[in-house]
Amino acid sequence: MNYYIECWKKYVEFSGRARRKEFWMFVLFNFIAGCVASVIDGVLGTMMIGSLYSLAALLPGLAVCARRLHDTDRSGWWQLIALIPVVGIIVLLVFMCMDSTPGENRFGANPKGA
């Protein structure tokens, strides 16, 4: 849960690096929160809560994805590869699962060493 909260604290911080654990914990808790918001919307008969949550979580999601790509020594602009149907999402998923670049890279110090 600390990783999820940390991503919200770094709301629009696109610089630096993020470990795999930080990224995937954000994805997990974001998925759970989205499901809860959808259930609440279903009970209330609206689509407002889920939509507002998705909109609020968009920037932190993009930021943690960019920091994760930085950790593998890639630019955050690689997120745009997901716009290519099927193949782009698979490539981005592989990048997100890769291990960190050892030591310091052009985006900063390795978060595993901190």
Secondary structure, 3 states (H helix, E strand, C coil): CHHHHHHHHCCCCCCCCCCHHHHHHHHHHHHHHHHHHHHHHHHHCCCHHHHHHHHHHHHHHHHHHHHHHHHCCCCHHHHHHHHCCCHHHHHHHHHHHCCCCCCCECCECCCCCC
